[in-house]
Amino acid sequence: MRTSAAGVIPRQAVPDLLNLWQPGMAYPTSQRPATAGFSIIELLAVLLIIGLGVGLVSFQISDNSAYQLRIDAKQLANNAALLTEEAVLSGEQWGIDLYLEVDDQGREQYGYRWLHKLPERWEVKAIDSMQTDNLFHPSLAMELELEGVDQEIGFKQAEQTRKVENVASGPDETPLEPDIWLLSSGEVTPFRLRILESQEEGLEIVIIADQLGRIEFQDNDDEDL
């Protein structure tokens, strides 16, 4: 093969690879048709990865809900026991008010707050680092049983008074009182409080107290925090 005076091979001397291709031959790698797509195996691999990702996210959400449920319920049980001791040591009366309210997004949300007995009324109060008002996640629900009787948890009321509908005389105002009493004598209103995940069946915590002030924490999964 001859070269030009500049030592460069003339363009006409370079073979055209496409012109050398014949039916039945494989395309050169750099010249694969633009219409070539994914194989079935590649598509299945992508779908498998997506499915695993969705499953991991769902598991993570469920696991977080269970953990948060145990944290909130354990905090309520521990603080109730602590406040029971405070009532005995201080000679004062305390209580727990359970309530229901609606958040900014229109979702019902359960909560509780600590009440302290004054000579003429109850006030919302807490001791040390306790919060006066405590709200559960909107996915959590509460069911209260006092001395073997189911109780309805009403909507949150003002500290001074609460409205009670009376069919005969219309709205009536009654003093705010706790659902659960923690007395200075060490006695406690016997109760059974179920805190459950409303979106996941079987996930619940039960807090039980007897008249002597002994408070138990029961986890249906028997799993420690």
QUIVEN-V214006 format. One line per field, one symbol per residue. psi: psi as a letter, one per 30 degrees, with the letter a starting at -180 (. if undefined). burial: I if it has 9 or more other ideal C-beta (glycine too) atoms within 8 Angstrom, else O. A space follows every 10 residues. Layout:
psi->???
burial->???
This chain:
psi->klllffgkkk effkkjeeff klkflkkkef gkkffkakle eeeeeeeeee eeeeeeeeee eeeeeeeeee eeeeeeeeee eefeeeeeef glkllkjklk lkafggkkkl lllkkkklef lklklllbgk kekkklkffk lkkkkjhgkk kkjllkllee lkkkkjeega kkklkkllek kjlffflkjk ljjkjljffj kfjlkkkkkl fggjkkjkkf fhkl.
burial->OOOOOOOOOO OOOOOOOOOO OOOOOOOOOO OOOOOOOOOO OOIOOIOOOO OOOOOOOOOO OIOOIIIIII IIIIIIIOII IIIIOIIIOO OIIIIIIIII IOOOOOOOII IIIIIIOOOO OIOIOOOOOI OOOIOIIOOI OIIIIIOOOO OOIOOOIOOO IIOOOOOOOO OIOOOIIIII IIIIOIOIII IIIIIIIOOI OOIIIIIIIO OOIOIOIOOI OOOOO
